[in-house]
Amino acid sequence: MVSEGEVEIYVHGHLVQSLGPGGIFGEMGFIEKRPRSAKVVAKTDCEVVPIDERRFAFLVQNTSFFAPSIMKIMADRLRRTDDISE
């Protein structure tokens, strides 16, 4: 999670999204154990907070808004990636 600064997410060299404080990236890595599908680059000096698998599972199970938020993020990024390929 980005706590300070801004990062950019690229898929196949195309900018998909910029994230600022509160933005989350890397969520697909918890859902499927495969190589990363995107590259994240710091646009400014950043501070990020790592969320390990144990904390991710805890947030999904114990925070009612977390799982729907992650699903919305993934759906939005998928749409943005689809827009690039068209």
C-alpha positions as CSV (number, residue, x, y, z in Angstrom):
1,M,0.0,0.0,0.0
2,V,1.2,3.5,-0.8
3,S,1.4,5.6,2.3
4,E,3.3,8.6,0.8
5,G,4.2,9.6,-2.7
6,E,3.0,8.4,-6.1
7,V,3.6,5.2,-8.1
8,E,2.6,4.3,-11.7
9,I,1.4,0.9,-12.8
10,Y,2.5,-0.3,-16.3
11,V,1.3,-3.4,-18.2
12,H,3.3,-4.3,-21.4
13,G,4.9,-0.8,-21.2
14,H,1.6,1.1,-21.1
15,L,0.6,3.2,-18.2
16,V,-2.5,1.7,-16.6
17,Q,-2.9,3.8,-13.4
18,S,-1.2,6.2,-11.1
19,L,-1.7,5.6,-7.3
20,G,-1.2,8.0,-4.4
21,P,-1.5,7.5,-0.7
22,G,-3.9,4.7,0.2
23,G,-3.5,3.1,-3.2
24,I,-2.9,-0.7,-3.3
25,F,-0.9,-2.7,-5.8
26,G,0.3,-6.3,-5.9
27,E,-3.1,-7.8,-4.9
28,M,-3.2,-10.4,-7.7
29,G,-0.1,-12.0,-6.2
30,F,-2.1,-13.1,-3.2
31,I,-4.9,-14.5,-5.3
32,E,-2.8,-16.4,-7.8
33,K,0.8,-17.5,-7.3
34,R,2.1,-16.5,-10.7
35,P,4.7,-14.0,-12.0
36,R,3.7,-10.4,-11.8
37,S,1.6,-9.1,-14.7
38,A,2.5,-5.4,-14.1
39,K,5.4,-3.2,-13.3
40,V,5.2,-0.6,-10.6
41,V,7.5,2.4,-10.7
42,A,7.9,5.2,-8.2
43,K,6.9,8.5,-9.8
44,T,8.0,10.5,-6.7
45,D,9.8,9.6,-3.5
46,C,7.5,7.0,-1.9
47,E,6.9,5.2,1.3
48,V,5.0,1.9,0.9
49,V,3.6,-0.4,3.5
50,P,4.0,-4.1,2.7
51,I,1.0,-6.4,3.4
52,D,2.1,-10.0,3.8
53,E,-0.1,-13.0,3.0
54,R,-1.1,-13.4,6.6
55,R,-2.3,-9.8,7.0
56,F,-4.1,-9.9,3.7
57,A,-6.0,-13.0,4.8
58,F,-6.8,-11.3,8.1
59,L,-8.1,-8.2,6.3
60,V,-10.3,-10.3,4.0
61,Q,-11.8,-12.3,6.9
62,N,-12.2,-9.5,9.5
63,T,-12.8,-6.3,7.6
64,S,-16.1,-6.2,5.8
65,F,-15.1,-3.6,3.2
66,F,-11.7,-5.0,2.3
67,A,-12.6,-7.9,0.0
68,P,-15.1,-5.8,-2.0
69,S,-12.5,-3.0,-2.3
70,I,-9.9,-5.4,-3.7
71,M,-12.4,-6.8,-6.2
72,K,-13.3,-3.3,-7.3
73,I,-9.6,-2.5,-7.8
74,M,-9.0,-5.6,-9.8
75,A,-12.0,-5.1,-12.0
76,D,-11.0,-1.5,-12.6
77,R,-7.4,-2.5,-13.6
78,L,-8.7,-5.2,-15.8
79,R,-10.9,-2.8,-17.7
80,R,-8.0,-0.3,-18.0
81,T,-5.7,-3.1,-19.3
82,D,-8.4,-4.2,-21.8
83,D,-8.7,-0.6,-23.0
84,I,-4.9,-0.6,-23.8
85,S,-5.2,-3.7,-26.0
86,E,-8.1,-2.4,-28.1
